[in-house]
Amino acid sequence: MPEALAQARLTITAEAPRGTEIAELIRERLAHSYAHSPPESVHALPLDQLDRPEITFWTARLDGALVGCAALLRHDDGSGELKSMFLRPAARGLGLSKALLEIVEAKARDLQLTRIDLETGADSHAARGLYSARGYCLRDPFGKYKEDPNSVFMTKDLA
């Protein structure tokens, strides 16, 4: 764990994606996506679509400040999808993404999901590196996704 993270107090909490603070984080997340991809390649969910029974949403806070989030969407086929994993720029490089991903994977196992699929930006090299290091492999588009030069699709078998 990086020293800066060890000195900060990290809390990751499952909570409803509601309220002004979380709404602002999701706006930042969407703005980041639209700044790096054309609109047809942005698959991040807006706030109102994150507040559903089939989604578990987590917030990440450093010393009480909201710095990131992640969401797990449970599909009817017994698989899960990582959605809306995002860290504010000041919180990147501290190991928070790994901590968030570990919690998402633990919840997926608790729910007895067979795998986790995800879509990320083709230029999201740090994210892709994290996913690869955690055992995610490239895959074809899944669900309603289509081939897209701006997207990379990955999966991890949990069985």
C-alpha positions in Angstrom: 0.0 0.0 0.0 1.5 3.4 -0.9 2.6 5.5 2.1 0.2 8.3 1.3 -2.8 5.9 1.4 -1.5 4.3 4.6 -1.5 7.7 6.3 -5.0 8.6 5.1 -8.1 7.0 6.4 -9.9 5.2 3.6 -13.5 4.2 3.9 -15.5 2.3 1.3 -19.2 2.1 2.0 -22.1 0.6 0.1 -24.8 3.3 0.0 -27.7 4.6 -2.1 -26.4 6.8 -4.9 -28.3 9.9 -3.7 -27.6 13.4 -2.5 -25.8 16.4 -3.8 -22.3 15.2 -3.1 -22.7 11.9 -5.0 -24.6 13.7 -7.8 -21.6 16.0 -8.3 -19.2 13.0 -8.3 -21.3 11.3 -11.0 -21.4 14.5 -13.0 -17.6 14.6 -12.9 -17.5 10.9 -13.9 -19.7 11.6 -16.9 -17.8 14.7 -17.9 -14.6 12.7 -17.8 -16.1 10.1 -20.1 -17.5 12.6 -22.6 -14.1 14.5 -22.6 -12.3 11.2 -23.7 -14.9 9.5 -25.9 -17.6 10.4 -28.5 -21.1 10.3 -27.0 -22.0 7.0 -28.7 -19.0 5.4 -26.9 -20.0 6.6 -23.4 -21.6 3.8 -21.4 -21.4 5.3 -17.9 -24.7 5.4 -16.1 -26.2 8.7 -14.9 -27.2 9.0 -11.3 -30.8 8.1 -11.8 -29.9 4.8 -13.4 -27.5 3.8 -10.6 -30.3 3.8 -8.0 -31.9 0.4 -8.7 -32.3 -2.8 -6.7 -30.0 -4.8 -9.0 -27.1 -2.3 -8.5 -24.8 -2.1 -5.5 -23.1 1.3 -5.3 -20.1 2.1 -3.2 -18.4 5.4 -2.3 -14.7 5.8 -1.5 -13.7 8.5 1.0 -10.3 9.6 2.1 -10.3 11.3 5.4 -14.1 11.9 4.9 -13.8 13.5 1.4 -15.7 11.7 -1.4 -13.1 10.7 -3.9 -14.6 7.9 -5.9 -17.2 5.3 -6.5 -18.0 1.9 -8.1 -21.1 0.0 -8.9 -21.9 -3.7 -9.5 -24.9 -4.4 -11.8 -26.3 -7.9 -11.3 -27.7 -9.5 -14.5 -30.5 -12.1 -14.7 -28.1 -14.6 -16.2 -26.0 -14.8 -13.0 -23.2 -12.5 -14.2 -22.3 -9.1 -12.9 -21.0 -6.0 -14.6 -18.7 -3.4 -13.2 -20.2 0.0 -13.7 -19.1 3.6 -12.9 -15.8 2.9 -11.3 -14.3 6.3 -11.0 -11.7 8.2 -8.9 -11.2 11.9 -8.8 -7.9 12.9 -10.3 -6.3 13.8 -7.0 -7.1 10.3 -5.6 -5.5 8.4 -8.5 -2.3 6.5 -8.0 -3.0 5.7 -4.3 -4.2 2.1 -4.7 -7.9 3.1 -4.3 -9.0 1.5 -7.5 -7.6 -1.8 -6.4 -9.4 -1.5 -3.0 -12.7 -0.7 -4.7 -12.3 -3.6 -7.1 -11.6 -6.0 -4.3 -14.8 -5.0 -2.6 -16.8 -5.3 -5.8 -15.4 -8.8 -6.4 -16.1 -9.9 -2.8 -19.8 -8.7 -3.2 -20.0 -10.6 -6.6 -18.8 -13.7 -4.9 -21.3 -13.3 -2.0 -24.0 -13.0 -4.6 -22.7 -16.2 -6.2 -22.2 -14.4 -9.6 -20.4 -16.5 -12.2 -18.3 -13.7 -13.6 -17.8 -10.0 -13.8 -17.8 -8.3 -17.2 -16.8 -4.7 -17.9 -16.4 -2.1 -20.6 -13.7 0.5 -20.4 -12.2 3.1 -22.7 -9.6 1.9 -25.2 -7.3 4.7 -24.0 -7.8 3.9 -20.3 -4.4 2.3 -19.9 -4.2 2.5 -16.1 -7.7 0.9 -15.7 -6.9 -1.8 -18.2 -3.6 -2.5 -16.4 -5.4 -2.8 -13.1 -8.0 -5.2 -14.5 -5.4 -7.3 -16.2 -3.4 -7.6 -13.0 -6.5 -8.7 -11.2 -7.2 -11.5 -13.7 -9.5 -9.9 -16.2 -9.1 -11.0 -19.8 -10.2 -9.4 -23.0 -13.5 -10.6 -24.4 -16.0 -9.7 -27.2 -18.8 -7.2 -26.5 -21.5 -8.6 -24.2 -25.1 -7.8 -23.5 -26.2 -4.7 -25.5 -22.7 -3.5 -26.2 -21.5 -3.4 -29.8 -18.0 -3.4 -31.3 -16.5 0.0 -30.8 -13.0 1.2 -31.4 -13.2 3.4 -28.3 -14.2 0.5 -26.0 -12.4 -2.5 -24.6 -14.4 -5.4 -23.0 -13.0 -7.6 -20.3 -14.2 -10.4 -18.1 -13.2 -12.4 -15.0 -14.6 -15.8 -14.2 -15.6 -16.2 -10.5 -16.6 -19.8 -10.6 
